[in-house]
């Protein structure tokens, strides 16, 4: 089992922020990454549609005999984890709980903000996870639908991005939060401008590093870590717009992507 790859899927390129942290935390592991670029964005779809997409994505990754699935999409994590865990026997990790655990640990005034897509915010998945850990914490949520297209266009700074960020975060600032969860894997690329608007006193949590730590802990407990120092053979797939995936994906990953293959199930 320890030589089998880890499967990771997202609606597009955003999950590569998780891949980047996996590379750092688990340098010997092989990754099979799937970006469902033909059907993004997930954030505007119904829960039923997102669950169907998620099942199809996992079926594709299972072709590679993966030992673990990471759902590197907040929208899919908020709607589909239970159904995926019921169907498949391998460990399946979402991006919501790891970030919640970290945020509830570091908050000082028990006032946490969450930003995400419409679907993630509407699901109240973060609020439910936070309340399960502590009923004393107040949660304030804000959908930020323009953030994903801004990131994918490469507009991660500049006047337009600054004004949109101010508009989205004004409500959360008024609630005096001291911790902000970035509830979408695209949002870490906007972290500098978000930090500038929200203020240096507010701690920002993105789930990528927390997910990588959880993956490490689970594989260690199962004795399934890949210990070989041989260079891992990572594979990247997209369901559409492969060339665009490479162009945008390299910004998320912070390194070159040699090859992206077309996934054939959509």
N, C-alpha and C positions, 0 to 999 in steps of 0.2 A: 504493500500500500504506500510506503514512503516514497517510491519513485513516481507515483502517479501525479498528474498535474492538479492545480487548483483552478476551478472554473469561476469566472467572474462575468456578470452581465450587467448592462445598463441600457437605458434607452438610446444612448449615444456615446459621446466621448467623455462625459463628466466623470464616469467611473474610473477613468485613468488616474484621477487624483488618489483613488484607493490603491490602484496598481503601483503607483509611485511609492506609497508607504509600504506595500508588501515587498517591493524590491529592497527597500531599506531594512526592514525588520526580518525578512525571510529570504536572504540573498540567494540561497541554493534552490528555492522552489521554482518549478516551471508553471507558467501561467497560460491559460487559454482564455482570452478575453473576447467577449461578444458585445458589439454595439448595435442595437436594433435601430439603426439610423433611418430605415425605410418607414418606421411607424412612430418616430418621435414627433412632438413631445408627448410623454405619458401624462404629464401633469394636467392636461385638459380632458383626458379620457375618463370614461366611467370605470368604477371599481371592477365590474364584470369583465370589461375589455382588457384591463390591465392584468387581471388574473390569467386570462387566456394567453396573453402575450408572454407572461412570466413562465407559464407551463411550457409553452413552445420553446422559449429560450433555454430552459433547463434541459428539455429533451435534446436539443442540439448539443449542448455542452456534455451531456452524458455519453455522447458518441466517443468522447475522448477518454472515457473511464476516469473521470475526475474523482478525487477523494474528498473534495469539499466544494461547496458552492457559496460564493459571496454575492449577495444581491446588492450591487453597488449603485442602487437607485432608491432614493428616499420614497418616491411615489410607489414603486413596486414593493418596497419593504413595508410600507404602511397598509398595503391591501392584500398581499399575497403570501406572506411568510407562513402562515398557518397551513394553507392548502399545500404549499410546497413541502413542508416538513411532514405532513401526513402521507404524502405520496412517495417520498424518497428517503432512503435509509441513511444516506451520508449526512454529515453535519452541514447545516445551512445557516449562514450568518446574514443578518440584515445590517443596515447602517444606522438604525435608530437607537437601539438600546445601548450600544457602546458609548455613543455621544451623550446620551442621557445620564448614564452612570458618572461620566466625567463631570458633566455640568452640575449635577446635584452634589458632587463632592467639593467643588470649588466655590459655589455660590456663598456669599457672606450675608446677604440680606434676604435670601429666599425669594428673590424676584428674578425669574428667568424669562428671556425673550426667545422666540423661535421664528425663523423666517424660512419659507419654502414655497413650493408650487401650490396652486389652488387645491389640487387633489390631496397633497400631503397635509396642508393646513385643515382642510375640511374633514379629513379622517380623524383629526385630534389624536393621532397616534403618539406624538411626542408628549402631549398633555397627559394621556393615559399612562404612559410609561413613567413619567415624572411623579404623578400622583400615586402610583403603585409603590414607589420608593419613599415618598414623603408627602403626606397630606398637607404639610405646613407650607409647601412651596407654592407661590402664585406663578401662573404661566400666562404669558401674553404673546399671542401669535399674530403674524402678519404675512399674508401671501405677497410674493414679489415676482409676478409672472414675467416682467420685462428682463429680469436678470439673466435668464438662460440665453435668450437671443443676443443680449449685449455681449456675453462672454463668447458665444460662438462666432460673433462678428469680430472679436478681438478688441472690442471697445471696453477695456477694463479700467480706463481712466478717462480724463477729459471732462469738459463741462456738462455734456449731456448725461453721462454716467453719474456725475456728482449730483446733479439736480434730481435725477430719478431716485438715487439712493437716499437723499435727504427726504424726499416725499414719502418713501416707504418706511423709513426708520423714525419719522417724527413722532408717531404714536408710541412706539416703544421707548423713546427717550423720555417722553412725558410720564411713563410708568416707573421711571427710576430703576430700571433693571440693572443688575451688576454682572450678568452673564448672558451671552447671546449664542444660541446654537445655530450654526449654518446648516439648515435642513435640506440641502441639495448639494450634490457633489460638484456642481458647477461653481458654487459660490466661493470656494477658497481662492479662486483667481481674482475675485473682487475684494479679498480681505483687506488690502491696503486702504481702499476708498471707504469700505465699511467701517474700519477702525477709525479712520479720520472723522467720519460723521458721528459715530456712536460714542466716541471718546475713549481716551486711553485707560480710564478707570474700569471700563467694561471688558471683562474677559471673554474672548471669542473661542468657541469650541467647534471644530469640524471633526466629523466622525472618522475620517480616513485613518489617522494614527491609532485611534481606539480600536477600529476594526482589525487593523494589522496585529495589534497586541492580542486581541481575542483569538484570531486565527492561530497565532503562535502558541497560545496557551492550550487551545483545543488539540492541535496536532501534537504538541508535546505530551499531553495526557494520554493520547491514543498511541503514542510511540510511532507516529506517522510523519515525523519531520524528514525531509530529504537532506541527507548529510553529505552527499557527494559534492566535491569541489569542482566537478565538471561544469562548464558553462551551460546554464539552463537554455533550453530551446523554447522560447516563448512564441505563441501564435496569437495573432490578432485577426478578428473577423468583423465585418460590417455587413448589414443586410442591404445597404444601398450607399451610393456616393462614396466609394472607397477612396478616391483621390482626395476628396475633401476631408475625410476622416484622418488621413495622414497629416494633412496640413494643419488642421485644428488640434488633432491629438498630440502632436509633438509639443505644443504649448502646454497642454495639461500634464504630460508625462515629464517634461523637462529634459527629454533626450530624443534621439532619432528613433523612428519606427521604420525598420528595414522593409517590411512587407505587410500589407493587409490583404487578406483573402475575402472573397465574397461568400457570405453564408447563403446556402441554397434552399432554405426552408420557407422563405417568404415570397 
